[in-house]
Amino acid sequence: MASPFLGMDPYLEGEMWQEFHDTLAGAIRAQLIPELRPKYVALLAKRYVLDRPVFGVFDAPPRTLYPDVHVVKPSDTTPVAEHGEAGIAVAEPPVELPSPIPEEVPLLSVEIRDVAERRLVTIIEILSPANKRGEGVRDYAERRMDLMQTATHLLEIDLLRGGTRIQLLGEPPPADYYVYLSRVQRRPNTQVWPISLREPLPPVPVPLLRPDPDVPLNLQAAVNACFDLVGYEHLLDYSGPPPGPELDDNDAAWVAETLRAAGLRGAPPTD
């Protein structure tokens, strides 16, 4: 059984995201290589970004929070003080809670290079929470701006409903997911594909050097290949709602019906 959803599986947007991100980069590369040969090659490029957690809140303000004091409600009974060997009172064991610590997150992108000169022709970025929250929004915007100053095409795939979207002049149609393509010859304009949760992911073009034509990238086939390889449908918990942000009532009902039609136990009933 593959994903019960025709398009993007919203349940991937939780703890499995990082694993899926890397698998999707590999699936995109595997799909493109036969179309690129012999003039071009698709390579996986890894970089590390510092992800500063914001207490699990995807749409929190772009800043890092540092808690100073934790307040704990005292119990109804007053504990009896214990005494050490010297008769000095010993405090009750303190409350221990984890602190939000910045973490280095590896991110894979797909680089299209020409074989003859190893020139970087196109970068395919798959956005992650580290790009879309906190200080990562600014860091990615700076990386994007730097790429805009080069002769490299930029294809960006945003399959996350939450977080900050790529900033453009003007608002694209509202959608759950987006694909953005910045062609060197058309800058500063960016092509935008809005994608609904309920529809399959579209094929999108991958530009090359002139006069070579674009090669197609079938995004839905790439996602399906990830499910075929890993079997995410066995790892995802479909018993409750998908990870945030919360769906509106209509989409939540559609998700529940889709899961029920697929025969997945624990699918929440619709009203």
N, C-alpha and C positions, 0 to 999 in steps of 0.2 A: 504494500500500500504506500502510495506517495502522500504528499500533503493533501489534506481535504479541501484546500483552497485553490481556485483556478489561478490566482495570481500570487502575490506575496503572502506568506504565512505570517500573520501578526504575532503569533506566539514565539517567533524567533527573536523578538525584540527584547528578550530578557537575558537570563544568564547564559544562554547558548549563543548570544550574538557574536562574541569575539571569535569563537570557533567557526561559526558560519561565515563570518567576514572573510577569514583566510581561505576557507574552502571555496567560496564564491570567486575570489580572485583567481584561484587555480582553475576553476571551471571556465571562467572567461578566457583565460590564457589558452586552455586546451581547445576551446571552440575556435579561437581566432587563428591559431598557428597554421592550420592547413590552408586558410584563406589568404594568409600573408606571404607564404613561401612563393618563390625563393628570394624575393627582393627585401622582405622585412622579417623581423622576428619579434615575438612577444616575450618579455622578460618580467619576472616578479621582482619588485624592488621593496625592500623593507626599511622602514624608518621608525623611530621611537618618538612618541609624544608624551608629555607629562600630563596625565589626567588627574585633575584635582577634584575629588568627589565633593558633591554638594548634598550630602545626606540623602542620596537616592532620589532626589527630586530633579526630574529631567529639565523642567522649565524654570529652574531657580535663577535668580539674577546672576549675571556673569561676574562672580567674585568668589573668593575662597573664604569660608567661615571657620573661625577658630573659637570653639567654646571655652569660656573662662571658668564658669561655675556650673556645677550640676546640682540641682536641688532635688532632694529625695524626701518624700513625705514620711514623717516618723511613724513607727508602728504604734498601736494602741497601748502597748505595754512598755514600760521603761526597763531596758535591760539592766541587769545587775553588773556593776563594774567588777572586772576581774583584777587580780593583783599579781604582779610578778614576784620574783624571789625577794626583791628588795622592798616589797610592799608598795610599789608604785603602780597606780592604776593603768591598765592597758586598755586602749580604745577597742571598740568593736571593729571587726574586719571592714575595711572601706569598700564601697561600691566600686566595681571595675567595669568600665565601658570602653569600647574601642574608639580611638580618635581617627578622624578623617586624615589619612596620610596620602600625599601625592604619590601616584604610581606610574611607572613607565609602561606605556601600552604599545606593543608592536602593531604597526599598521602596514598592510601590504597594498601596493598599487601595481597596476600593470603598465609597463612601458613598451611602446611600440618604437622600435629603432630600425633604421635602414641597415642592411647587412654590410654594404660597401664601406660606409664611413662611420658607422655606429652612432649616427645622429639621432637625438631624441626627437621623434616625430609627434607622438601623441601620448599623453598620460591619461589613464583611466583611474579615477579615484572613487572608492566606495566609502561613503561617509560613515562615521562611527559616532557613538555618543561623545567620545573624546574631542570630536570636531564641532559638536553642536551644543555644548554646555560650558558654563564657567569661562575661564580664560582661554579654553580651547577654541572658542568661537573667534576670538581675536587672532590667535595664533594661526588658525587655518585661513582666515581672511588675508593675513599677511603673506602666507604661502601662495594663496591664489593670486594675489596682486603681483607677486614676483613672477609667477608663471605667465601672467598676462603681458609682461614686458619682453617675453621671449617669442621665438618662432615655433612654439610648441602648441599643438591643439590640446584642449582640455575637455575631457568627458567626465562628468561627475554624476554619480548614481546615489540618490538619497532614498533608501528603502526603510527609513525610520520615520514613524509618524510624529515622534516627539522631538523636542529640541528646537534650536534656532535655525531657520532656513537660510540659504545663501542670499545675501543681500544684493538686490538688483534695483535699478531705477524703474519703478513701476511694479505692480503686483501681478503675478501670474494668476490664472484661475485657481480657486481653492481646490486642493486635492490632498490625498493621503501621502502620496509619494511623488517624487520628481526626478527627472533626468535633465541635466543641463549640458549643453555643448557649446563651447567657445571655440569657433574656428579662427585661425590666424587671420584669414582674409576678411572676416566679417566683424572683427572687433571695432568698437566695444560691445557690439550686440551679442547676445547669448540666446541660443535656441533653447526653449523649455518645453518638456513633455510632462504635463500633469497626468497623474495616474490614480485611479480610484482603487480602493481596497477590493472592490467587487469585480474588477476586470483583470484579465491576464496582463502581464508586463509586456510592453511593446518591443518590437525590434527597433534598434536605433543604429544610426550610421557611425562608423569609426573612420574619420578622415585620415588621409595619407598625404604624401607629397604630390604636388601637381606634376604631371597631369593624371596621375593614378586615381582611379575612382575609389569612392568609399567602400569599405567592406562592412557587411551587416553584422551586428551583434544581437543575437536572439536572447534577450535577458531572461525570458521565461524558461527557455531551454536550459540556460545556465543554472537557474535556481532548481529546476527539476533534476538536473544532473547532480546537484549537491544532495538532494534527498535520496537519489538512487545510490549514491556512494556511501553516505553516512547512515541514512535511515533516521532522520530527525523526528519523523512521526512517532517513533518508539521512545524518544527522549523527552518530548515536549509534554507538558501537563495541560491537557485540553479540558480538565474538569471544571475550571473556573474561567473568568474573563481573561483576555490577554493582558500582558503588561501594559502599563500606562503609556500615553495618556488615555483616559477613559473614553470609550466609544459613546457616541450619541445613541439614543434609544433605537433608532432604525437600524444602524449598523450593528449594534449589540444583538438585536433580534435576528439579523441576517447571519451573523457569525454563529449563533446558537443553532439556527436551522441548518446551516451548512454542516456543522458537527453532527447533528442528529441524523441528517441524511447520509453521512458517511459511516454511521453506526458506531460512533465513538461514545463509550459510556461516560456518564457524568456531564454530558453537555447540558448547560443550563437551559431550562424550558423557557419558551417565549410566552408572553401574556396573551 
